[in-house]
Amino acid sequence: MTTAPTQRYTCSVFTCDVTLASHGTPATPFAEVQRRLHALDRRYSRFRPDSELSHLNAAAGRWHPVSADLHAMLRHALAVAAASANLVNAAMLPRLLAAGYVHSWTTGTPPTAPPTTPTPVPPLAELLELRRDTARLAPGYGIDVGALAKGRWADDIVTWLGPNSAASVGGDVTCRGPGPDGDGWPVNLPNGHVLRVRDGGVATSGIGKRRWGTNGHHLIDPRTGRPATSDITQSTVLARTGACADWVASAAVIGGSPTAAHLTTRTDVHHLWLTRTDRGAAHEPHKP
């Protein structure tokens, strides 16, 4: 009996590397998946002035029509904000800009922080209202889906590829099915270990990359409006879905150890590996 080979495909979307894998022929061709991802990039990139997201941000203060896809993303953002006690707040764009994250990293120009006095960000539910096909942002705020979308899109990709597939979107991984050898898809963790994942998602968030200046980085704490300074510098999460792993990893770094301890009680969070400032580079497992 001949075993179907595992097919792989790589591309670059959302200013990050994307890897697709299917054990056997993918249900949706890789090239079509890439086309859909580029369409998502055109819709959601805050660096594109013509994106649907940029149009929504430009309309802050008034009701603005949104597509069904953007409406679903905004509902997800509201659910994540509530679940994370507002630590993962999609309305952080003005604070990201104030912190200096102005340009896409693909431009080769490091962000520079202009002089500013950051202020806390209210809960997303106070800043974003949704109706059936419209949305309204509070004046002075803007949406950035960078902390939400990659894991969610990795989940979507595996539904497109088929029952035994995996997708990595900028390192956010979703796996579906038994993998090539029947014991799960191999996922490389930052600590050098290889995790076998079947029907789950893995995401890492931290302050080691996308840094600039002395203390600038892309994870903003809504409680201060400044880059997060918790005792956790990196979090890797194994969860039921990529979408869950994505926001939980961000929340753990922003909120620190108390938040991470609370997140381990969630039934959709299976495991956390944390790097703490007081433990050097040691990774500590949680929720065995």
C-alpha positions in Angstrom: 0.0 0.0 0.0 1.4 3.4 -1.0 1.3 6.2 1.6 0.3 9.6 0.2 3.2 12.0 0.5 3.1 15.2 2.6 3.0 18.2 0.4 4.4 21.6 1.5 4.3 25.1 0.3 5.9 28.4 1.5 5.1 32.0 0.7 5.2 35.4 2.3 2.0 37.2 3.4 1.3 39.8 6.1 5.0 40.7 6.2 5.7 37.2 7.5 6.5 33.7 6.4 3.7 31.3 5.7 4.1 27.5 5.5 1.3 25.2 4.4 1.3 21.4 4.7 -1.1 18.7 3.7 -0.7 14.9 4.0 -1.9 14.0 0.6 -3.4 16.4 -1.9 -4.8 19.5 -0.3 -8.6 20.0 -0.7 -7.9 23.6 -1.7 -4.8 24.1 -3.9 -1.9 25.9 -2.2 -1.9 28.7 -4.8 -5.6 29.4 -4.1 -4.9 29.5 -0.3 -2.1 32.0 -1.0 -4.5 34.1 -3.1 -7.0 34.1 -0.2 -4.3 35.2 2.2 -3.3 38.1 0.0 -6.9 39.1 -0.2 -7.0 39.1 3.6 -3.8 41.2 3.7 -5.4 43.7 1.4 -8.5 43.9 3.7 -6.8 44.0 7.1 -3.4 45.6 6.7 -3.1 48.8 8.7 -0.2 49.8 6.5 -2.4 49.9 3.4 -4.4 53.2 3.3 -6.9 51.5 0.9 -7.6 48.5 3.1 -11.1 48.0 4.5 -9.6 48.2 8.0 -8.0 51.6 7.2 -11.3 52.9 5.9 -13.0 51.9 9.1 -10.3 53.6 11.2 -10.5 56.7 9.0 -14.3 56.8 9.7 -13.9 56.7 13.5 -16.7 58.6 15.2 -19.4 57.6 12.8 -21.2 54.5 11.6 -19.4 52.8 8.7 -20.4 49.9 6.5 -18.3 46.7 7.0 -18.1 43.4 5.2 -19.3 40.2 6.8 -15.7 39.1 7.1 -14.6 42.3 8.9 -17.7 42.1 11.1 -16.8 38.6 12.2 -13.2 39.8 13.0 -14.6 42.6 15.1 -16.9 40.3 17.0 -13.9 38.1 17.6 -11.9 41.1 18.9 -14.7 42.0 21.3 -14.8 38.4 22.6 -11.1 38.3 23.1 -11.1 41.7 24.9 -13.7 40.4 27.3 -11.9 37.0 27.8 -8.5 38.7 28.4 -9.9 41.4 30.8 -9.1 43.9 28.1 -5.4 43.0 28.0 -5.7 42.1 24.3 -7.5 45.2 23.0 -7.7 45.6 19.2 -8.2 49.4 19.6 -4.5 49.9 20.3 -3.5 51.4 17.0 -3.0 55.0 18.3 -0.8 53.7 21.1 1.2 51.6 18.7 1.8 54.6 16.6 2.7 56.7 19.7 5.2 54.1 20.8 6.8 54.3 17.4 5.5 51.3 15.4 4.7 53.5 12.4 6.2 51.6 9.5 5.9 48.0 8.3 9.0 46.0 9.2 9.3 45.1 5.5 10.4 48.7 4.7 13.7 48.2 6.5 13.1 51.4 8.5 13.1 50.8 12.2 10.3 52.5 14.1 11.1 55.7 15.9 9.0 56.9 18.8 7.9 60.5 18.6 7.6 62.4 21.9 4.3 61.6 23.5 2.5 61.0 26.8 0.7 57.6 26.6 -2.6 57.2 28.4 -4.6 54.0 29.2 -7.0 52.6 26.7 -10.6 52.0 27.7 -12.2 48.5 27.3 -12.9 47.7 23.7 -16.6 47.4 24.3 -16.6 51.1 25.2 -14.8 52.0 21.9 -16.4 49.7 19.3 -20.1 49.3 18.5 -21.5 46.8 16.0 -24.7 46.6 14.1 -25.7 44.1 11.5 -23.5 45.4 8.7 -21.9 48.5 10.2 -19.5 49.4 12.9 -18.6 52.6 14.8 -15.3 53.4 16.5 -14.9 56.0 19.1 -13.2 59.2 17.8 -9.4 59.1 18.2 -9.1 55.3 18.2 -8.2 52.8 15.5 -8.2 49.0 15.1 -5.2 46.8 14.6 -5.8 43.0 14.3 -2.1 42.0 14.5 -2.5 40.4 17.9 -5.6 38.4 16.8 -5.6 37.5 13.2 -2.7 35.1 12.5 -3.9 32.3 14.7 -7.5 32.7 13.4 -6.3 32.6 9.8 -4.2 29.5 10.5 -7.4 27.9 11.7 -9.2 28.9 8.5 -6.3 27.5 6.4 -6.5 24.0 7.8 -10.2 23.9 7.1 -9.4 24.8 3.5 -6.6 22.3 3.2 -8.4 19.3 4.6 -8.6 16.9 7.5 -4.9 16.2 7.8 -3.0 19.5 7.4 -1.1 22.2 9.1 -0.4 25.9 8.6 2.1 28.3 10.1 1.4 32.0 9.7 4.3 34.0 11.0 5.0 31.2 13.6 1.4 30.8 14.7 0.6 27.2 13.9 -2.7 25.2 13.6 -2.6 21.5 13.1 -5.5 19.2 12.1 -5.5 15.5 11.9 -2.9 12.8 12.8 0.0 14.3 10.8 2.3 12.4 8.4 3.2 9.6 10.8 0.0 9.3 12.8 1.3 10.9 16.0 0.6 14.5 15.3 2.2 17.3 13.3 5.7 18.3 14.5 5.9 21.8 15.8 9.3 23.4 16.7 9.1 25.3 20.0 11.3 28.3 20.9 13.0 26.2 23.6 14.3 23.8 21.0 11.8 21.0 21.7 9.6 19.5 19.1 5.9 19.2 20.0 3.6 16.7 18.3 0.2 18.4 17.8 -3.0 16.9 16.7 -6.1 19.2 16.4 -4.7 22.2 18.1 -2.9 25.5 17.8 0.5 26.8 19.0 1.5 30.5 19.2 4.4 32.4 20.7 4.4 36.0 21.8 7.2 38.0 23.3 9.1 41.2 23.5 12.4 39.9 21.9 11.5 40.7 18.4 10.0 43.8 16.8 11.9 46.0 19.2 13.2 49.5 18.8 14.9 52.1 20.9 15.5 51.4 24.6 12.2 49.9 25.6 10.0 50.0 22.5 8.2 46.8 21.4 4.9 45.9 19.8 3.0 44.5 22.8 1.2 47.5 24.4 -0.4 47.3 27.8 -3.8 49.0 27.6 -3.6 49.8 31.3 -0.7 52.2 30.7 -0.7 52.8 26.9 3.0 51.9 26.9 4.9 48.8 25.8 4.3 46.0 28.4 6.8 45.6 31.2 5.5 42.5 33.0 7.7 39.8 34.5 7.1 37.5 31.4 9.1 38.2 28.3 7.9 35.3 26.2 4.9 33.0 26.2 4.3 29.9 24.1 0.8 28.4 24.2 -0.7 25.1 23.2 -4.5 25.5 22.9 -7.5 24.0 21.3 -7.3 26.4 18.3 -4.8 28.8 16.8 -7.0 31.7 17.5 -7.0 30.9 21.2 -3.3 30.3 21.4 -2.7 33.6 19.7 -4.4 35.9 22.1 -3.6 33.9 25.2 0.1 34.1 24.4 -0.2 37.9 24.0 -2.2 38.3 27.2 0.3 36.3 29.3 3.2 38.6 28.3 1.2 41.8 28.8 -0.4 40.7 32.1 2.5 38.8 33.5 2.4 35.8 35.9 -1.0 36.6 37.6 -2.6 36.6 34.2 -0.8 33.5 33.0 -1.9 31.6 36.2 -5.5 32.6 35.5 -5.3 31.6 31.8 -4.2 28.1 32.7 -7.7 27.5 34.2 -9.3 27.8 30.8 -10.4 24.4 29.3 -9.2 25.5 25.8 -5.7 26.2 27.0 -3.7 23.1 27.3 -0.1 24.2 28.1 2.0 27.4 28.6 5.8 27.7 28.4 6.9 31.0 30.0 10.1 32.9 30.1 10.4 35.2 33.1 12.6 38.1 33.7 13.6 36.7 37.1 14.6 33.3 35.6 16.8 34.4 32.7 16.1 32.3 29.6 14.6 29.4 31.4 11.3 28.2 30.1 8.9 26.9 32.7 6.0 24.6 31.8 2.5 25.2 33.2 -0.6 23.2 33.3 1.0 19.8 32.6 
